[in-house]
Structure formats: C-alpha cells, structure tokens
Amino acid sequence: MFDYSLTAYLALFAASLLVGFSKTSVGGMVILAVPLVAIGFPAKDSIGILLPIMVFGDIMAVIYYRRSCDWSIILKFFPITAIGILIGYFLLDLINPAIFSIVLGVIITVMLVAGYLIEGKELKARQGLIYRWIVGILVGIASMMANAAGPLLGIYFLQLGLSKREFIGTRSWYYLVLNLFKVPFSSSLGLITPETFALNLLFLPVIILGAVVGYMVI
C-alpha cells in the first residue's frame, strides 16, 4: 500500500516522536518536525502529511492537561487566527509546488529566529487589540502554510502570565482546535488523503511514546 523511501519512513518516525514529545512538554520544538518531514516528502505534500500527526499529538496533550485551560484566551484569539488560516489556505492553493520548498524554508527560518530572539528574555504583557489581530493573522497564515506557528504563538501566550500548567493546557487545547479546523482545508487541497492518513496511523504508537516521555520530562 505504501510506496515510500526509507528516508521518508525515518523522517516520519523522527517527526512523530518529536511531535509527541513537544506537545506534552517543550512546545516550541515541534517546529523542527516540519523540515524533518520535508526531507522525505515533497515540501507541499509534507504539510498535509504532518497535520494529522500534529492532531494526534494535540489529543495526547489535552488528555494530560485538559483541566488546565483558560478558555477565555482561546475564545478571544482563535476567531482571529481562523481568518489567518483562510488567507493561508488561498495562498497555499496559489503557490507553485516547485517553489513551495523555498516558501516553507523562509517561514521556518523566520519562526526559529523569532523564537531565538526572545529565548530567556522577560516579555512585557501585551493585550492591545491591534497587537492581537496582527499576531493572530500571522499565526493562522504560518500554521496553515507550514504548520510552523509555534514560536509566534508561544511568544503571545508567554505574555499572558499563565502558570506552567495553564500555559501548556491552554496551548494544548488551542492547537487541537486550530489543527482540527485546518483539516478540511488541507483535504480540499489534496494534501490529506486516505493513503496519507493510513500512513499517519502507522506512526501513532510513536507519537504516543513521545507524548508519554514528554509528560514525564515536564
């Protein structure tokens, strides 16, 4: 049924383990799964292949942290992000697959640099409406086009002054809602198919293993 290279299987194994681990512990690391999957698959296809893995990881995180969520943050922020997802959906449909690897690389690089610049720094709380809209739109676009909004969303959540469990719990529920919302759009672009989803299921035990280890570490 599956006609993929050994490199593709190894990339998916590493990405699945990393996603599971990151979703229940250090969330920013999950962005590294994006280039991992792109090693084994065409860049544009890799976005759809990675998305269900992200959803499985989100479900594991919600199981562990389901009671530690500030839903008021999600209710205020997600509708803005949804608009960004719609923008990302149309951009993703327009971009030629031949140059998408460059676009993917640029998005990942920008997000990694953003994460590096704020690492270890004390962030001032920002709650302004304009700031929320800018971040929300960018998170939606980056998430839809590259599954790579982690550092930007992390910056926003860190500014809210949440406790460790509230931070992880709110983040976990937010990502579950966000990624489930993206599924029909990715499916309509042909990025998620019955075959790719069956491939995702093959690596479900690896995701669970990573999630359990991540929870023990945190």
Disulfide bonds with the S-S distance in Angstrom:
none
